[in-house]
Amino acid sequence: MEKVRLSKDGSSIDFTAGELPANPKKFRSSIEVESFYRFIHENDLRKEALEIIENVIGRRKAEKQAARVAAKKAKSN
């Protein structure tokens, strides 16, 4: 059974997720993650995947920064 597949119109990726391990080391070696990496490699999507990851990381950093600013502001009031 295929764990990761491209939608018919090519606009999204569908996942068949099983139970994901809570341990980060086991998560990285889980079948779902391995299948996802294989899908990216086989479909030559490395550049697009990197752009998505950089976008997610940037958004998370901005959210963290906003939370810190809000915490400082709440603390000073």
All heavy atoms as a GROMACS GRO file, in nm:
protein
  615
    1MET      N    1   0.084  -0.119   0.000
    1MET     CA    2   0.000   0.000   0.000
    1MET      C    3   0.089   0.125   0.000
    1MET      O    4   0.185   0.134   0.073
    1MET     CB    5  -0.089   0.000   0.125
    1MET     CG    6  -0.185   0.116   0.127
    1MET     SD    7  -0.309   0.098   0.253
    1MET     CE    8  -0.241   0.201   0.378
    2GLU      N    9   0.055   0.220  -0.081
    2GLU     CA   10   0.131   0.343  -0.095
    2GLU      C   11   0.094   0.438   0.018
    2GLU      O   12  -0.023   0.465   0.043
    2GLU     CB   13   0.096   0.406  -0.230
    2GLU     CG   14   0.207   0.486  -0.289
    2GLU     CD   15   0.169   0.535  -0.427
    2GLU    OE1   16   0.137   0.452  -0.513
    2GLU    OE2   17   0.172   0.657  -0.444
    3LYS      N   18   0.193   0.490   0.090
    3LYS     CA   19   0.168   0.578   0.203
    3LYS      C   20   0.154   0.724   0.161
    3LYS      O   21   0.082   0.801   0.222
    3LYS     CB   22   0.283   0.567   0.305
    3LYS     CG   23   0.297   0.432   0.366
    3LYS     CD   24   0.202   0.413   0.478
    3LYS     CE   25   0.226   0.278   0.544
    3LYS     NZ   26   0.135   0.253   0.650
    4VAL      N   27   0.226   0.765   0.056
    4VAL     CA   28   0.224   0.904   0.011
    4VAL      C   29   0.196   0.904  -0.139
    4VAL      O   30   0.256   0.829  -0.213
    4VAL     CB   31   0.360   0.972   0.037
    4VAL    CG1   32   0.356   1.116  -0.007
    4VAL    CG2   33   0.399   0.962   0.183
    5ARG      N   34   0.102   0.988  -0.181
    5ARG     CA   35   0.070   0.994  -0.324
    5ARG      C   36   0.024   1.134  -0.361
    5ARG      O   37  -0.031   1.206  -0.278
    5ARG     CB   38  -0.033   0.890  -0.362
    5ARG     CG   39  -0.167   0.910  -0.296
    5ARG     CD   40  -0.256   0.788  -0.318
    5ARG     NE   41  -0.376   0.798  -0.239
    5ARG     CZ   42  -0.387   0.780  -0.108
    5ARG    NH1   43  -0.281   0.748  -0.040
    5ARG    NH2   44  -0.501   0.792  -0.046
    6LEU      N   45   0.047   1.169  -0.485
    6LEU     CA   46   0.006   1.298  -0.538
    6LEU      C   47  -0.140   1.291  -0.578
    6LEU      O   48  -0.185   1.190  -0.632
    6LEU     CB   49   0.092   1.332  -0.660
    6LEU     CG   50   0.087   1.472  -0.715
    6LEU    CD1   51   0.131   1.573  -0.610
    6LEU    CD2   52   0.176   1.484  -0.837
    7SER      N   53  -0.217   1.397  -0.550
    7SER     CA   54  -0.359   1.398  -0.588
    7SER      C   55  -0.372   1.397  -0.739
    7SER      O   56  -0.277   1.430  -0.811
    7SER     CB   57  -0.430   1.520  -0.529
    7SER     OG   58  -0.380   1.637  -0.588
    8LYS      N   59  -0.489   1.362  -0.789
    8LYS     CA   60  -0.510   1.349  -0.933
    8LYS      C   61  -0.485   1.478  -1.008
    8LYS      O   62  -0.433   1.478  -1.118
    8LYS     CB   63  -0.650   1.297  -0.961
    8LYS     CG   64  -0.668   1.154  -0.919
    8LYS     CD   65  -0.804   1.101  -0.953
    8LYS     CE   66  -0.812   0.959  -0.903
    8LYS     NZ   67  -0.932   0.892  -0.944
    9ASP      N   68  -0.524   1.592  -0.950
    9ASP     CA   69  -0.502   1.720  -1.018
    9ASP      C   70  -0.363   1.776  -0.995
    9ASP      O   71  -0.327   1.878  -1.051
    9ASP     CB   72  -0.609   1.821  -0.978
    9ASP     CG   73  -0.603   1.859  -0.831
    9ASP    OD1   74  -0.523   1.800  -0.756
    9ASP    OD2   75  -0.680   1.948  -0.791
   10GLY      N   76  -0.283   1.711  -0.909
   10GLY     CA   77  -0.146   1.753  -0.885
   10GLY      C   78  -0.131   1.871  -0.792
   10GLY      O   79  -0.024   1.927  -0.775
   11SER      N   80  -0.240   1.910  -0.726
   11SER     CA   81  -0.235   2.028  -0.640
   11SER      C   82  -0.204   1.998  -0.495
   11SER      O   83  -0.177   2.089  -0.417
   11SER     CB   84  -0.367   2.104  -0.648
   11SER     OG   85  -0.471   2.023  -0.595
   12SER      N   86  -0.208   1.871  -0.455
   12SER     CA   87  -0.182   1.839  -0.315
   12SER      C   88  -0.124   1.699  -0.302
   12SER      O   89  -0.126   1.620  -0.396
   12SER     CB   90  -0.310   1.851  -0.233
   12SER     OG   91  -0.404   1.754  -0.276
   13ILE      N   92  -0.074   1.672  -0.183
   13ILE     CA   93  -0.018   1.541  -0.151
   13ILE      C   94  -0.111   1.477  -0.049
   13ILE      O   95  -0.148   1.539   0.049
   13ILE     CB   96   0.124   1.555  -0.092
   13ILE    CG1   97   0.217   1.622  -0.193
   13ILE    CG2   98   0.178   1.420  -0.052
   13ILE    CD1   99   0.353   1.655  -0.137
   14ASP      N  100  -0.149   1.353  -0.073
   14ASP     CA  101  -0.234   1.279   0.019
   14ASP      C  102  -0.147   1.182   0.098
   14ASP      O  103  -0.059   1.118   0.044
   14ASP     CB  104  -0.340   1.200  -0.058
   14ASP     CG  105  -0.434   1.290  -0.136
   14ASP    OD1  106  -0.465   1.400  -0.086
   14ASP    OD2  107  -0.474   1.250  -0.247
   15PHE      N  108  -0.176   1.171   0.228
   15PHE     CA  109  -0.101   1.081   0.315
   15PHE      C  110  -0.194   0.976   0.373
   15PHE      O  111  -0.308   1.005   0.403
   15PHE     CB  112  -0.039   1.157   0.434
   15PHE     CG  113   0.060   1.260   0.394
   15PHE    CD1  114   0.023   1.392   0.375
   15PHE    CD2  115   0.192   1.226   0.376
   15PHE    CE1  116   0.114   1.487   0.339
   15PHE    CE2  117   0.285   1.322   0.340
   15PHE     CZ  118   0.246   1.452   0.322
   16THR      N  119  -0.143   0.857   0.388
   16THR     CA  120  -0.211   0.753   0.462
   16THR      C  121  -0.128   0.735   0.588
   16THR      O  122  -0.023   0.672   0.585
   16THR     CB  123  -0.218   0.621   0.383
   16THR    OG1  124  -0.279   0.648   0.257
   16THR    CG2  125  -0.296   0.517   0.457
   17ALA      N  126  -0.172   0.797   0.696
   17ALA     CA  127  -0.092   0.798   0.817
   17ALA      C  128  -0.130   0.683   0.909
   17ALA      O  129  -0.248   0.654   0.929
   17ALA     CB  130  -0.109   0.929   0.892
   18GLY      N  131  -0.031   0.620   0.962
   18GLY     CA  132  -0.051   0.519   1.064
   18GLY      C  133  -0.028   0.585   1.199
   18GLY      O  134  -0.038   0.707   1.212
   19GLU      N  135   0.005   0.507   1.297
   19GLU     CA  136   0.034   0.562   1.429
   19GLU      C  137   0.178   0.612   1.428
   19GLU      O  138   0.272   0.537   1.404
   19GLU     CB  139   0.017   0.454   1.535
   19GLU     CG  140   0.026   0.507   1.675
   19GLU     CD  141  -0.004   0.399   1.777
   19GLU    OE1  142  -0.093   0.318   1.752
   19GLU    OE2  143   0.064   0.398   1.881
   20LEU      N  144   0.196   0.743   1.452
   20LEU     CA  145   0.329   0.803   1.451
   20LEU      C  146   0.392   0.790   1.589
   20LEU      O  147   0.327   0.818   1.690
   20LEU     CB  148   0.322   0.949   1.410
   20LEU     CG  149   0.277   0.976   1.268
   20LEU    CD1  150   0.263   1.126   1.246
   20LEU    CD2  151   0.374   0.917   1.169
   21PRO      N  152   0.518   0.751   1.596
   21PRO     CA  153   0.586   0.739   1.724
   21PRO      C  154   0.611   0.876   1.788
   21PRO      O  155   0.633   0.975   1.720
   21PRO     CB  156   0.718   0.671   1.690
   21PRO     CG  157   0.730   0.671   1.544
   21PRO     CD  158   0.600   0.709   1.485
   22ALA      N  159   0.604   0.880   1.920
   22ALA     CA  160   0.626   1.004   1.994
   22ALA      C  161   0.775   1.036   2.006
   22ALA      O  162   0.814   1.152   2.015
   22ALA     CB  163   0.564   0.995   2.132
   23ASN      N  164   0.859   0.936   2.009
   23ASN     CA  165   1.003   0.953   2.020
   23ASN      C  166   1.058   1.013   1.891
   23ASN      O  167   1.038   0.956   1.783
   23ASN     CB  168   1.066   0.816   2.047
   23ASN     CG  169   1.215   0.821   2.065
   23ASN    OD1  170   1.283   0.909   2.013
   23ASN    ND2  171   1.267   0.724   2.137
   24PRO      N  172   1.127   1.128   1.897
   24PRO     CA  173   1.178   1.191   1.774
   24PRO      C  174   1.271   1.101   1.693
   24PRO      O  175   1.268   1.104   1.570
   24PRO     CB  176   1.254   1.314   1.825
   24PRO     CG  177   1.200   1.339   1.960
   24PRO     CD  178   1.156   1.207   2.015
   25LYS      N  179   1.353   1.022   1.759
   25LYS     CA  180   1.445   0.935   1.687
   25LYS      C  181   1.368   0.829   1.608
   25LYS      O  182   1.398   0.802   1.493
   25LYS     CB  183   1.541   0.868   1.785
   25LYS     CG  184   1.655   0.794   1.720
   25LYS     CD  185   1.755   0.747   1.822
   25LYS     CE  186   1.873   0.683   1.754
   25LYS     NZ  187   1.974   0.641   1.851
   26LYS      N  188   1.265   0.772   1.670
   26LYS     CA  189   1.184   0.672   1.601
   26LYS      C  190   1.096   0.738   1.495
   26LYS      O  191   1.069   0.678   1.392
   26LYS     CB  192   1.096   0.596   1.701
   26LYS     CG  193   1.174   0.499   1.786
   26LYS     CD  194   1.083   0.422   1.877
   26LYS     CE  195   1.162   0.325   1.963
   26LYS     NZ  196   1.073   0.250   2.052
   27PHE      N  197   1.053   0.862   1.519
   27PHE     CA  198   0.972   0.933   1.420
   27PHE      C  199   1.048   0.950   1.290
   27PHE      O  200   0.994   0.927   1.183
   27PHE     CB  201   0.930   1.070   1.475
   27PHE     CG  202   0.858   1.155   1.373
   27PHE    CD1  203   0.724   1.135   1.347
   27PHE    CD2  204   0.925   1.255   1.304
   27PHE    CE1  205   0.656   1.212   1.254
   27PHE    CE2  206   0.859   1.332   1.210
   27PHE     CZ  207   0.724   1.310   1.186
   28ARG      N  208   1.174   0.991   1.299
   28ARG     CA  209   1.256   1.013   1.179
   28ARG      C  210   1.272   0.886   1.098
   28ARG      O  211   1.288   0.892   0.977
   28ARG     CB  212   1.392   1.069   1.217
   28ARG     CG  213   1.387   1.216   1.247
   28ARG     CD  214   1.525   1.271   1.269
   28ARG     NE  215   1.523   1.338   1.398
   28ARG     CZ  216   1.603   1.311   1.499
   28ARG    NH1  217   1.697   1.222   1.488
   28ARG    NH2  218   1.591   1.376   1.612
   29SER      N  219   1.271   0.772   1.164
   29SER     CA  220   1.290   0.646   1.092
   29SER      C  221   1.157   0.574   1.069
   29SER      O  222   1.157   0.458   1.027
   29SER     CB  223   1.386   0.556   1.168
   29SER     OG  224   1.332   0.522   1.295
   30SER      N  225   1.044   0.640   1.092
   30SER     CA  226   0.914   0.576   1.072
   30SER      C  227   0.886   0.554   0.924
   30SER      O  228   0.943   0.621   0.837
   30SER     CB  229   0.802   0.660   1.134
   30SER     OG  230   0.781   0.777   1.059
   31ILE      N  231   0.800   0.463   0.896
   31ILE     CA  232   0.766   0.428   0.758
   31ILE      C  233   0.704   0.546   0.685
   31ILE      O  234   0.734   0.571   0.568
   31ILE     CB  235   0.671   0.306   0.756
   31ILE    CG1  236   0.744   0.183   0.809
   31ILE    CG2  237   0.617   0.280   0.616
   31ILE    CD1  238   0.654   0.066   0.834
   32GLU      N  239   0.618   0.624   0.753
   32GLU     CA  240   0.553   0.738   0.689
   32GLU      C  241   0.654   0.842   0.646
   32GLU      O  242   0.646   0.895   0.535
   32GLU     CB  243   0.450   0.802   0.784
   32GLU     CG  244   0.326   0.722   0.807
   32GLU     CD  245   0.344   0.613   0.914
   32GLU    OE1  246   0.448   0.609   0.979
   32GLU    OE2  247   0.251   0.533   0.930
   33VAL      N  248   0.749   0.873   0.731
   33VAL     CA  249   0.851   0.973   0.698
   33VAL      C  250   0.940   0.922   0.586
   33VAL      O  251   0.971   0.995   0.491
   33VAL     CB  252   0.932   1.014   0.823
   33VAL    CG1  253   1.048   1.104   0.787
   33VAL    CG2  254   0.842   1.080   0.926
   34GLU      N  255   0.980   0.797   0.595
   34GLU     CA  256   1.063   0.739   0.490
   34GLU      C  257   0.989   0.741   0.356
   34GLU      O  258   1.047   0.775   0.252
   34GLU     CB  259   1.100   0.595   0.526
   34GLU     CG  260   1.191   0.530   0.426
   34GLU     CD  261   1.225   0.386   0.462
   34GLU    OE1  262   1.225   0.353   0.581
   34GLU    OE2  263   1.253   0.309   0.368
   35SER      N  264   0.861   0.709   0.356
   35SER     CA  265   0.782   0.711   0.232
   35SER      C  266   0.771   0.852   0.177
   35SER      O  267   0.776   0.873   0.056
   35SER     CB  268   0.642   0.656   0.258
   35SER     OG  269   0.647   0.522   0.296
   36PHE      N  270   0.756   0.950   0.266
   36PHE     CA  271   0.748   1.088   0.224
   36PHE      C  272   0.878   1.133   0.158
   36PHE      O  273   0.877   1.194   0.051
   36PHE     CB  274   0.715   1.178   0.343
   36PHE     CG  275   0.704   1.322   0.309
   36PHE    CD1  276   0.603   1.369   0.226
   36PHE    CD2  277   0.795   1.414   0.358
   36PHE    CE1  278   0.592   1.504   0.193
   36PHE    CE2  279   0.785   1.548   0.326
   36PHE     CZ  280   0.684   1.593   0.244
   37TYR      N  281   0.992   1.099   0.220
   37TYR     CA  282   1.121   1.133   0.162
   37TYR      C  283   1.138   1.066   0.025
   37TYR      O  284   1.188   1.127  -0.069
   37TYR     CB  285   1.236   1.091   0.253
   37TYR     CG  286   1.253   1.175   0.377
   37TYR    CD1  287   1.301   1.119   0.495
   37TYR    CD2  288   1.222   1.310   0.378
   37TYR    CE1  289   1.318   1.195   0.609
   37TYR    CE2  290   1.237   1.386   0.491
   37TYR     CZ  291   1.287   1.328   0.606
   37TYR     OH  292   1.302   1.404   0.718
   38ARG      N  293   1.097   0.941   0.014
   38ARG     CA  294   1.109   0.868  -0.112
   38ARG      C  295   1.022   0.935  -0.219
   38ARG      O  296   1.064   0.952  -0.333
   38ARG     CB  297   1.067   0.722  -0.094
   38ARG     CG  298   1.088   0.640  -0.221
   38ARG     CD  299   1.055   0.492  -0.203
   38ARG     NE  300   1.140   0.430  -0.102
   38ARG     CZ  301   1.094   0.379   0.014
   38ARG    NH1  302   0.966   0.383   0.042
   38ARG    NH2  303   1.177   0.325   0.099
   39PHE      N  304   0.901   0.976  -0.181
   39PHE     CA  305   0.811   1.044  -0.274
   39PHE      C  306   0.875   1.172  -0.326
   39PHE      O  307   0.872   1.199  -0.446
   39PHE     CB  308   0.678   1.076  -0.204
   39PHE     CG  309   0.584   1.156  -0.288
   39PHE    CD1  310   0.502   1.094  -0.380
   39PHE    CD2  311   0.577   1.294  -0.273
   39PHE    CE1  312   0.414   1.168  -0.458
   39PHE    CE2  313   0.490   1.369  -0.351
   39PHE     CZ  314   0.409   1.306  -0.443
   40ILE      N  315   0.932   1.250  -0.237
   40ILE     CA  316   0.998   1.376  -0.277
   40ILE      C  317   1.112   1.346  -0.373
   40ILE      O  318   1.126   1.411  -0.476
   40ILE     CB  319   1.047   1.454  -0.154
   40ILE    CG1  320   0.927   1.513  -0.080
   40ILE    CG2  321   1.145   1.564  -0.193
   40ILE    CD1  322   0.961   1.580   0.050
   41HIS      N  323   1.194   1.248  -0.340
   41HIS     CA  324   1.309   1.214  -0.426
   41HIS      C  325   1.265   1.161  -0.562
   41HIS      O  326   1.316   1.205  -0.665
   41HIS     CB  327   1.398   1.112  -0.355
   41HIS     CG  328   1.516   1.072  -0.435
   41HIS    ND1  329   1.624   1.155  -0.453
   41HIS    CD2  330   1.544   0.960  -0.504
   41HIS    CE1  331   1.713   1.095  -0.530
   41HIS    NE2  332   1.666   0.976  -0.562
   42GLU      N  333   1.170   1.067  -0.563
   42GLU     CA  334   1.127   1.006  -0.688
   42GLU      C  335   1.059   1.105  -0.782
   42GLU      O  336   1.064   1.089  -0.903
   42GLU     CB  337   1.033   0.889  -0.660
   42GLU     CG  338   1.104   0.768  -0.601
   42GLU     CD  339   1.009   0.660  -0.557
   42GLU    OE1  340   0.885   0.680  -0.562
   42GLU    OE2  341   1.058   0.553  -0.516
   43ASN      N  342   0.994   1.206  -0.726
   43ASN     CA  343   0.922   1.304  -0.809
   43ASN      C  344   1.001   1.433  -0.828
   43ASN      O  345   0.946   1.533  -0.874
   43ASN     CB  346   0.785   1.332  -0.748
   43ASN     CG  347   0.696   1.212  -0.757
   43ASN    OD1  348   0.649   1.177  -0.864
   43ASN    ND2  349   0.675   1.144  -0.645
   44ASP      N  350   1.129   1.430  -0.790
   44ASP     CA  351   1.219   1.544  -0.806
   44ASP      C  352   1.158   1.672  -0.749
   44ASP      O  353   1.150   1.775  -0.816
   44ASP     CB  354   1.256   1.562  -0.953
   44ASP     CG  355   1.382   1.646  -0.970
   44ASP    OD1  356   1.464   1.649  -0.877
   44ASP    OD2  357   1.396   1.709  -1.076
   45LEU      N  358   1.114   1.664  -0.624
   45LEU     CA  359   1.050   1.777  -0.557
   45LEU      C  360   1.137   1.835  -0.445
   45LEU      O  361   1.087   1.903  -0.356
   45LEU     CB  362   0.914   1.734  -0.499
   45LEU     CG  363   0.812   1.688  -0.600
   45LEU    CD1  364   0.692   1.626  -0.531
   45LEU    CD2  365   0.769   1.803  -0.689
   46ARG      N  366   1.267   1.811  -0.451
   46ARG     CA  367   1.355   1.856  -0.343
   46ARG      C  368   1.353   2.007  -0.327
   46ARG      O  369   1.346   2.059  -0.216
   46ARG     CB  370   1.496   1.804  -0.367
   46ARG     CG  371   1.508   1.654  -0.345
   46ARG     CD  372   1.650   1.604  -0.368
   46ARG     NE  373   1.693   1.616  -0.506
   46ARG     CZ  374   1.663   1.528  -0.602
   46ARG    NH1  375   1.588   1.426  -0.576
   46ARG    NH2  376   1.708   1.545  -0.724
   47LYS      N  377   1.358   2.081  -0.437
   47LYS     CA  378   1.359   2.228  -0.430
   47LYS      C  379   1.229   2.280  -0.371
   47LYS      O  380   1.230   2.366  -0.283
   47LYS     CB  381   1.381   2.285  -0.571
   47LYS     CG  382   1.391   2.435  -0.574
   47LYS     CD  383   1.418   2.484  -0.716
   47LYS     CE  384   1.425   2.635  -0.720
   47LYS     NZ  385   1.446   2.684  -0.856
   48GLU      N  386   1.117   2.226  -0.415
   48GLU     CA  387   0.986   2.268  -0.364
   48GLU      C  388   0.970   2.233  -0.216
   48GLU      O  389   0.918   2.312  -0.138
   48GLU     CB  390   0.873   2.203  -0.445
   48GLU     CG  391   0.864   2.251  -0.587
   48GLU     CD  392   0.960   2.184  -0.685
   48GLU    OE1  393   1.043   2.101  -0.643
   48GLU    OE2  394   0.952   2.216  -0.805
   49ALA      N  395   1.018   2.113  -0.179
   49ALA     CA  396   1.010   2.071  -0.039
   49ALA      C  397   1.092   2.164   0.050
   49ALA      O  398   1.048   2.202   0.159
   49ALA     CB  399   1.056   1.927  -0.024
   50LEU      N  400   1.210   2.202   0.004
   50LEU     CA  401   1.295   2.293   0.080
   50LEU      C  402   1.228   2.429   0.098
   50LEU      O  403   1.230   2.486   0.207
   50LEU     CB  404   1.431   2.309   0.013
   50LEU     CG  405   1.531   2.400   0.085
   50LEU    CD1  406   1.561   2.347   0.225
   50LEU    CD2  407   1.658   2.412   0.004
   51GLU      N  408   1.165   2.479  -0.008
   51GLU     CA  409   1.094   2.607   0.001
   51GLU      C  410   0.981   2.600   0.104
   51GLU      O  411   0.962   2.693   0.183
   51GLU     CB  412   1.037   2.647  -0.135
   51GLU     CG  413   1.143   2.688  -0.235
   51GLU     CD  414   1.086   2.713  -0.374
   51GLU    OE1  415   0.962   2.708  -0.392
   51GLU    OE2  416   1.166   2.738  -0.466
   52ILE      N  417   0.908   2.490   0.105
   52ILE     CA  418   0.798   2.472   0.201
   52ILE      C  419   0.853   2.467   0.343
   52ILE      O  420   0.800   2.532   0.434
   52ILE     CB  421   0.716   2.346   0.168
   52ILE    CG1  422   0.641   2.366   0.037
   52ILE    CG2  423   0.622   2.310   0.281
   52ILE    CD1  424   0.580   2.242  -0.020
   53ILE      N  425   0.959   2.391   0.363
   53ILE     CA  426   1.018   2.379   0.497
   53ILE      C  427   1.070   2.514   0.545
   53ILE      O  428   1.048   2.552   0.660
   53ILE     CB  429   1.130   2.273   0.498
   53ILE    CG1  430   1.068   2.134   0.481
   53ILE    CG2  431   1.213   2.280   0.625
   53ILE    CD1  432   1.168   2.023   0.458
   54GLU      N  433   1.138   2.588   0.457
   54GLU     CA  434   1.187   2.721   0.495
   54GLU      C  435   1.071   2.815   0.530
   54GLU      O  436   1.081   2.893   0.624
   54GLU     CB  437   1.273   2.779   0.383
   54GLU     CG  438   1.407   2.711   0.370
   54GLU     CD  439   1.487   2.759   0.250
   54GLU    OE1  440   1.430   2.823   0.159
   54GLU    OE2  441   1.609   2.732   0.248
   55ASN      N  442   0.962   2.805   0.456
   55ASN     CA  443   0.844   2.887   0.483
   55ASN      C  444   0.785   2.853   0.621
   55ASN      O  445   0.753   2.942   0.699
   55ASN     CB  446   0.738   2.864   0.374
   55ASN     CG  447   0.621   2.958   0.385
   55ASN    OD1  448   0.599   3.021   0.487
   55ASN    ND2  449   0.544   2.964   0.280
   56VAL      N  450   0.772   2.725   0.651
   56VAL     CA  451   0.718   2.681   0.780
   56VAL      C  452   0.809   2.726   0.895
   56VAL      O  453   0.762   2.778   0.996
   56VAL     CB  454   0.698   2.528   0.782
   56VAL    CG1  455   0.667   2.478   0.922
   56VAL    CG2  456   0.588   2.489   0.685
   57ILE      N  457   0.940   2.708   0.878
   57ILE     CA  458   1.034   2.749   0.982
   57ILE      C  459   1.028   2.899   1.004
   57ILE      O  460   1.026   2.946   1.118
   57ILE     CB  461   1.178   2.703   0.947
   57ILE    CG1  462   1.188   2.550   0.957
   57ILE    CG2  463   1.282   2.769   1.037
   57ILE    CD1  464   1.318   2.492   0.905
   58GLY      N  465   1.023   2.977   0.897
   58GLY     CA  466   1.013   3.122   0.909
   58GLY      C  467   0.887   3.165   0.980
   58GLY      O  468   0.888   3.255   1.066
   59ARG      N  469   0.776   3.101   0.948
   59ARG     CA  470   0.648   3.133   1.013
   59ARG      C  471   0.654   3.100   1.163
   59ARG      O  472   0.607   3.178   1.245
   59ARG     CB  473   0.534   3.056   0.945
   59ARG     CG  474   0.398   3.108   0.981
   59ARG     CD  475   0.285   3.041   0.907
   59ARG     NE  476   0.318   3.007   0.770
   59ARG     CZ  477   0.286   2.892   0.712
   59ARG    NH1  478   0.221   2.799   0.779
   59ARG    NH2  479   0.318   2.869   0.586
   60ARG      N  480   0.713   2.985   1.196
   60ARG     CA  481   0.723   2.947   1.338
   60ARG      C  482   0.813   3.044   1.415
   60ARG      O  483   0.782   3.079   1.529
   60ARG     CB  484   0.776   2.804   1.351
   60ARG     CG  485   0.674   2.701   1.315
   60ARG     CD  486   0.728   2.563   1.338
   60ARG     NE  487   0.628   2.462   1.306
   60ARG     CZ  488   0.650   2.333   1.312
   60ARG    NH1  489   0.769   2.288   1.346
   60ARG    NH2  490   0.555   2.248   1.280
   61LYS      N  491   0.923   3.087   1.352
   61LYS     CA  492   1.011   3.184   1.418
   61LYS      C  493   0.938   3.315   1.443
   61LYS      O  494   0.950   3.376   1.549
   61LYS     CB  495   1.136   3.209   1.334
   61LYS     CG  496   1.238   3.099   1.343
   61LYS     CD  497   1.362   3.133   1.262
   61LYS     CE  498   1.464   3.023   1.270
   61LYS     NZ  499   1.585   3.053   1.192
   62ALA      N  500   0.860   3.359   1.344
   62ALA     CA  501   0.784   3.484   1.358
   62ALA      C  502   0.680   3.470   1.469
   62ALA      O  503   0.660   3.564   1.549
   62ALA     CB  504   0.716   3.520   1.227
   63GLU      N  505   0.613   3.356   1.478
   63GLU     CA  506   0.514   3.334   1.583
   63GLU      C  507   0.580   3.333   1.721
   63GLU      O  508   0.527   3.389   1.816
   63GLU     CB  509   0.440   3.202   1.560
   63GLU     CG  510   0.344   3.207   1.443
   63GLU     CD  511   0.285   3.071   1.409
   63GLU    OE1  512   0.320   2.970   1.475
   63GLU    OE2  513   0.205   3.066   1.314
   64LYS      N  514   0.698   3.270   1.732
   64LYS     CA  515   0.771   3.267   1.858
   64LYS      C  516   0.811   3.408   1.900
   64LYS      O  517   0.798   3.447   2.016
   64LYS     CB  518   0.898   3.182   1.846
   64LYS     CG  519   0.886   3.044   1.898
   64LYS     CD  520   1.023   2.977   1.895
   64LYS     CE  521   1.013   2.836   1.941
   64LYS     NZ  522   1.140   2.765   1.934
   65GLN      N  523   0.862   3.485   1.802
   65GLN     CA  524   0.903   3.622   1.830
   65GLN      C  525   0.783   3.705   1.876
   65GLN      O  526   0.794   3.782   1.972
   65GLN     CB  527   0.967   3.685   1.706
   65GLN     CG  528   1.021   3.824   1.728
   65GLN     CD  529   1.139   3.828   1.824
   65GLN    OE1  530   1.208   3.728   1.843
   65GLN    NE2  531   1.162   3.942   1.884
   66ALA      N  532   0.670   3.691   1.810
   66ALA     CA  533   0.549   3.764   1.849
   66ALA      C  534   0.504   3.724   1.989
   66ALA      O  535   0.461   3.810   2.068
   66ALA     CB  536   0.438   3.739   1.748
   67ALA      N  537   0.516   3.597   2.022
   67ALA     CA  538   0.479   3.550   2.156
   67ALA      C  539   0.572   3.609   2.261
   67ALA      O  540   0.528   3.647   2.370
   67ALA     CB  541   0.481   3.398   2.161
   68ARG      N  542   0.700   3.617   2.230
   68ARG     CA  543   0.797   3.677   2.324
   68ARG      C  544   0.765   3.824   2.348
   68ARG      O  545   0.769   3.872   2.462
   68ARG     CB  546   0.939   3.662   2.272
   68ARG     CG  547   0.994   3.524   2.283
   68ARG     CD  548   1.138   3.520   2.234
   68ARG     NE  549   1.182   3.382   2.220
   68ARG     CZ  550   1.265   3.339   2.130
   68ARG    NH1  551   1.318   3.424   2.043
   68ARG    NH2  552   1.298   3.213   2.124
   69VAL      N  553   0.737   3.896   2.240
   69VAL     CA  554   0.705   4.038   2.251
   69VAL      C  555   0.578   4.055   2.335
   69VAL      O  556   0.571   4.142   2.423
   69VAL     CB  557   0.690   4.103   2.111
   69VAL    CG1  558   0.631   4.242   2.120
   69VAL    CG2  559   0.824   4.106   2.041
   70ALA      N  560   0.478   3.973   2.310
   70ALA     CA  561   0.353   3.982   2.384
   70ALA      C  562   0.376   3.948   2.532
   70ALA      O  563   0.318   4.013   2.620
   70ALA     CB  564   0.249   3.887   2.325
   71ALA      N  565   0.461   3.852   2.560
   71ALA     CA  566   0.491   3.814   2.698
   71ALA      C  567   0.564   3.928   2.771
   71ALA      O  568   0.534   3.958   2.886
   71ALA     CB  569   0.574   3.686   2.702
   72LYS      N  570   0.660   3.991   2.702
   72LYS     CA  571   0.730   4.104   2.761
   72LYS      C  572   0.636   4.220   2.789
   72LYS      O  573   0.642   4.284   2.892
   72LYS     CB  574   0.843   4.153   2.670
   72LYS     CG  575   0.970   4.072   2.680
   72LYS     CD  576   1.079   4.136   2.597
   72LYS     CE  577   1.209   4.062   2.611
   72LYS     NZ  578   1.316   4.125   2.532
   73LYS      N  579   0.547   4.244   2.694
   73LYS     CA  580   0.450   4.353   2.708
   73LYS      C  581   0.356   4.326   2.824
   73LYS      O  582   0.327   4.416   2.904
   73LYS     CB  583   0.371   4.369   2.577
   73LYS     CG  584   0.286   4.492   2.572
   73LYS     CD  585   0.222   4.507   2.436
   73LYS     CE  586   0.142   4.634   2.429
   73LYS     NZ  587   0.080   4.652   2.298
   74ALA      N  588   0.309   4.201   2.837
   74ALA     CA  589   0.218   4.164   2.946
   74ALA      C  590   0.291   4.171   3.080
   74ALA      O  591   0.232   4.210   3.181
   74ALA     CB  592   0.163   4.025   2.923
   75LYS      N  593   0.418   4.136   3.081
   75LYS     CA  594   0.497   4.137   3.204
   75LYS      C  595   0.522   4.280   3.251
   75LYS      O  596   0.520   4.307   3.371
   75LYS     CB  597   0.630   4.066   3.180
   75LYS     CG  598   0.710   4.044   3.306
   75LYS     CD  599   0.836   3.964   3.274
   75LYS     CE  600   0.916   3.942   3.401
   75LYS     NZ  601   1.039   3.867   3.374
   76SER      N  602   0.542   4.372   3.158
   76SER     CA  603   0.571   4.510   3.196
   76SER      C  604   0.446   4.587   3.238
   76SER      O  605   0.456   4.693   3.299
   76SER     CB  606   0.639   4.584   3.080
   76SER     OG  607   0.552   4.597   2.971
   77ASN      N  608   0.328   4.536   3.206
   77ASN     CA  609   0.203   4.604   3.246
   77ASN      C  610   0.163   4.567   3.381
   77ASN      O  611   0.157   4.515   3.462
   77ASN     CB  612   0.090   4.573   3.148
   77ASN     CG  613   0.109   4.648   3.016
   77ASN    OD1  614   0.178   4.745   3.012
   77ASN    ND2  615   0.046   4.597   2.913
   0.00000   0.00000   0.00000
